[in-house]
């Protein structure tokens, strides 16, 4: 009978310590969500001092209401082409300055909006959308098979395409 009560005690202690551990874990996660999210996480390295939107819906809403063009960068963390373009983009002072005039979004997943993949779901690809929420099919990179692709060597073309997106805005609105 003695052994049985020891076993009961042991099991009881085990249950209590598990409950406490679970409680402690719960408290940890609560603490991290309470902290304000830093915008850096949204930049994913494309420009930590820039303001990035979190979702496509939010980006569209902001573009429409601020009358600024939207620039969407599709990329993948483990894609060397995306990484190379990101590095050049983030270090290009003029692009970073110009980017402040845009609503910005970078995505590591595809949206369900087919307009964002007019010629396929490749990365990296960069599309411009005007405040009337029209995808600008007239602002493209230099590759005919992947119209919205940019290589690191195309960074000046991307810069002039950003200027073009802003200029079109002035003439059309």
C-alpha positions as CSV (number, residue, x, y, z in Angstrom):
1,X,0.0,0.0,0.0
2,X,3.0,2.3,0.8
3,X,4.3,1.9,-2.8
4,X,0.9,2.8,-4.2
5,X,0.7,6.1,-2.3
6,X,4.3,7.0,-3.4
7,X,3.3,6.4,-7.0
8,X,0.2,8.6,-6.6
9,X,2.4,11.3,-5.1
10,X,4.9,11.0,-7.9
11,X,2.2,11.2,-10.6
12,X,0.6,14.2,-8.8
13,X,3.9,16.0,-8.7
14,X,4.5,15.2,-12.4
15,X,1.1,16.6,-13.3
16,X,1.7,19.8,-11.3
17,X,5.2,20.4,-12.8
18,X,3.8,19.9,-16.3
19,X,1.0,22.4,-15.6
20,X,3.5,24.9,-14.3
21,X,5.8,24.4,-17.3
22,X,2.9,24.9,-19.6
23,X,1.9,28.1,-17.7
24,X,5.4,29.4,-17.9
25,X,5.5,28.8,-21.7
26,X,2.2,30.5,-22.0
27,X,3.5,33.6,-20.2
28,X,6.6,33.7,-22.5
29,X,4.5,33.8,-25.7
30,X,2.2,36.4,-24.2
31,X,5.2,38.7,-23.4
32,X,6.5,38.6,-27.0
33,X,3.1,39.5,-28.5
34,X,2.7,42.4,-26.2
35,X,5.8,44.1,-27.6
36,X,5.2,46.3,-30.6
37,X,6.3,44.8,-33.8
38,X,9.3,46.6,-35.3
39,X,8.9,47.6,-38.9
40,X,12.2,46.0,-39.7
41,X,10.6,42.6,-39.8
42,X,8.3,43.7,-42.6
43,X,11.2,45.0,-44.7
44,X,12.8,41.6,-44.7
45,X,16.0,43.4,-45.5
46,X,14.8,45.5,-48.5
47,X,15.1,48.7,-46.6
48,X,14.8,48.7,-42.8
49,X,14.2,52.4,-42.5
50,X,11.3,52.4,-45.0
51,X,7.7,51.8,-44.1
52,X,6.4,48.5,-45.4
53,X,2.8,47.3,-45.4
54,X,2.0,44.0,-44.0
55,X,-0.6,42.6,-46.5
56,X,-1.6,43.1,-50.1
57,X,-5.0,44.3,-48.9
58,X,-3.5,46.9,-46.7
59,X,-1.1,48.0,-49.5
60,X,-4.0,48.5,-51.9
61,X,-6.0,50.4,-49.4
62,X,-3.1,52.7,-48.6
63,X,-2.3,53.3,-52.3
64,X,-5.8,54.2,-53.0
65,X,-6.2,56.6,-50.1
66,X,-2.8,58.2,-50.1
67,X,-2.7,58.6,-53.9
68,X,0.7,57.0,-54.0
69,X,1.8,54.3,-56.4
70,X,2.3,50.8,-54.9
71,X,5.5,48.8,-55.5
72,X,5.3,45.1,-54.9
73,X,8.4,42.9,-54.7
74,X,7.8,39.2,-54.9
75,X,10.9,37.3,-53.6
76,X,11.9,34.2,-51.7
77,X,14.3,34.0,-48.8
78,X,16.2,31.0,-50.2
79,X,16.4,32.2,-53.8
80,X,19.9,33.5,-54.6
81,X,18.5,35.9,-57.3
82,X,16.2,37.4,-54.8
83,X,19.0,37.7,-52.2
84,X,21.3,39.4,-54.8
85,X,18.7,41.9,-55.9
86,X,17.7,42.6,-52.3
87,X,21.3,43.5,-51.4
88,X,21.7,45.9,-54.3
89,X,18.3,47.4,-53.7
90,X,18.9,48.0,-50.0
91,X,22.3,49.5,-50.6
92,X,21.2,51.8,-53.4
93,X,20.8,55.2,-51.7
94,X,18.8,56.8,-54.6
95,X,16.4,53.9,-54.7
96,X,15.9,53.9,-50.9
97,X,15.2,57.6,-51.1
98,X,12.7,57.3,-54.0
99,X,11.0,54.3,-52.3
100,X,9.8,56.7,-49.6
101,X,7.3,58.1,-52.2
102,X,5.7,54.6,-52.7
103,X,3.5,52.4,-50.7
104,X,5.7,49.4,-50.3
105,X,5.1,45.7,-50.0
106,X,7.4,42.7,-50.3
107,X,6.0,39.2,-50.3
108,X,7.5,35.8,-49.8
109,X,4.3,34.1,-50.9
110,X,2.0,34.4,-53.8
111,X,-1.3,36.3,-53.5
112,X,-4.4,34.9,-55.1
113,X,-4.7,38.0,-57.3
114,X,-3.8,36.8,-60.8
115,X,-3.1,40.4,-61.8
116,X,0.2,40.2,-59.8
117,X,1.4,37.3,-62.0
118,X,0.6,38.6,-65.5
119,X,3.3,36.4,-67.0
120,X,4.0,33.8,-64.3
121,X,4.9,33.4,-60.6
122,X,8.7,33.8,-60.8
123,X,10.9,35.6,-58.3
124,X,12.2,38.1,-57.9
125,X,9.6,40.2,-59.7
126,X,8.6,43.8,-59.1
127,X,5.3,45.3,-60.2
128,X,3.9,48.8,-59.9
129,X,0.2,49.5,-59.2
130,X,-1.2,53.0,-59.5
131,X,-3.7,54.5,-57.0
132,X,-6.6,53.5,-59.3
133,X,-5.4,50.0,-58.4
134,X,-4.3,49.2,-61.9
135,X,-1.2,47.0,-62.4
136,X,1.1,48.9,-64.7
137,X,1.9,46.5,-67.4
138,X,3.8,49.3,-69.1
139,X,6.5,49.4,-66.5
140,X,8.7,46.4,-67.2
141,X,12.3,45.1,-66.9
142,X,14.5,44.2,-69.8
143,X,13.6,40.5,-70.2
144,X,10.8,39.6,-72.7
145,X,10.2,36.2,-71.1
146,X,9.9,37.6,-67.6
147,X,8.6,41.1,-67.9
148,X,8.9,42.1,-64.2
149,X,12.2,40.4,-63.4
150,X,15.2,42.4,-62.4
151,X,18.8,41.3,-62.0
152,X,21.3,43.2,-59.7
153,X,22.8,44.6,-62.9
154,X,19.4,46.1,-63.8
155,X,19.3,48.3,-60.7
156,X,19.5,51.6,-62.7
157,X,16.6,50.4,-64.9
158,X,14.6,49.7,-61.7
159,X,15.4,53.2,-60.5
160,X,14.2,54.8,-63.7
161,X,11.1,52.6,-63.6
162,X,10.3,53.9,-60.1
163,X,10.7,57.4,-61.4
164,X,8.4,56.5,-64.3
165,X,5.8,55.2,-62.0
166,X,5.8,58.5,-60.1
167,X,5.8,60.5,-63.3
168,X,2.9,58.6,-64.7
169,X,1.0,59.4,-61.6
170,X,1.4,63.2,-62.1
171,X,0.3,63.1,-65.7
172,X,-2.7,60.8,-65.2
173,X,-4.3,62.0,-62.0
